[in-house]
Amino acid sequence: MIYLTRKEHFNAAHRLYNPKFTEQQNLGVFGKCANYNFHGHNFDLFVTVKGTPNPDTGFVMNAQTLSKLMKKEVVERLDHKNLNLDVPEFENKMVSTEIVVQQIWNWLETKINAHGCYLHCVKLYETENIYVEYFG
């Protein structure tokens, strides 16, 4: 099995806040991330696909095709957006990086599998020190 990973980048804002909690509880659990006016990140997205190289191209998947899919399905939906307010899939959800990475998987899986390989992992860096990996 061969694995191919492509990186893309986007910027977005969000707020971690549970309406069931008091303001004090939200601050205690989420700290600055509960900021009423939201906060932003420079996200780095890594998508890994797996498969057997095509004998005619030598590719598991054309990296340019993967890049176009990532830009269309993820970057165009999330870049310079407020994830809590601008993305319908996150309405009434906690918009943690864990939830975001699961949604990215949902947007990409079928489209990647249609290219004769399989989505293996979605990794999303929120900061240089924090990232989430999802394997479906």
N, C-alpha and C positions, 0 to 999 in steps of 0.2 A: 504494500500500500504506500502510495506517495502522497505527501501533504504539501499543499501550496497555500501560502498566506499572503494576503494583500492588506495594506494599510491605507486608510483614508482618515480625514480629519474634519471635525465640525465644532462649532461653538454653540452653546445653548445655556439657557437659564432654567432654574427650577427652584422649588421650595419644598423642603421636607417638613410636613406639618400634619398632625393627626387631629381632626376636628373633635374627636372624643376626649382629647387631652386638654388640660388647662394650658394657658400660655406658659406658666412655670414648668409644667411637665414637658411641653414641647421643647422649651429651651434646655431642660435637663437631658432629654434624650437626643435631640438633634443639634443642639448648640447653635452656632452661627448659621447653620443650614436651614434653620426655622425662620430666618429673617423675613419679616412681613413683605419686604420689597424684592424678595427673591435674591438669588446669587447665581453666578455663572461659572462655567468650566470650558476649558479648551480640551475637548474630548478627542482621543485617538482611538480609532476603531480598527481592529484586526479581525479579519475573517479568514478562517482556514477551511479549505475544501480538501477532500480526499478521494482517491480513485486510482485507476490504472491509466497510465499514459496512453493516449490515442496513438496507434502505430503510424498514422499518417502525419501527425503534427508533433508528436512527442510530448504533448501537453496533457495534464490532468484536466485543466480548463484553461482557456486562453485568459491570461492575466488582464488584458485590456477589457475583455468581456466582463470579468469579475469586477473590475474597477467601475465600469459603466453601471452594472447592477447595483453596486454599493452606493454610488452617487445618486442614482434614480430612486432607489427604494428607501434609502436611509438619509443620506446627506441632504437631499432636497427637502425631505420632510422635517428634518430636525435642525438644520443649520440656521443660526441666528433666530431661533424660536424660543418662546417661553414654553417649556414642556408641559407645565401644568395648565396653561391657558390656550395654547395654539395647536395642540396635537390631540385630535378626538380620541385616539386609542388610550390616552392617559386620563381622560375625564373621570373624575371620582376615584382615582387610584393614587396610592402613594408613589410618587415618581422618584424612587430610588434608582441608583444605577443598576441594581439587580433586576428591577422591573423593566427598565429601558432595554437591557440586553436581551431579555426574553422576547420583547416585542420586535427587536431587530431580527432575531432568529425567525420569528413568525413571518416577517416581511420577506426574508431571503430564502428560506428553506426550499419551497417548491420551485422557485425560479432557478436556483442553483442546481437542484436535482434534475431539472429539465435539460441540463447541459451534459448529462452523462456522468456526473460525479455526485458526491454527497457533501452536504454541509457538515463539517466536523466540529467547529468551535467558533464562537463569537466572543472576542475579548474586547472589553471597553475600558480604557484608561480614563478615569475621572480626573486624576491628578498624576503627577509622576510617582506618587507613593501609593496610590489606591487604584486597583483595577478589579474587574469582575470577569470571570470566564463562565460561559454557558455551553453545555454540550448537548442540549436538546432533551 
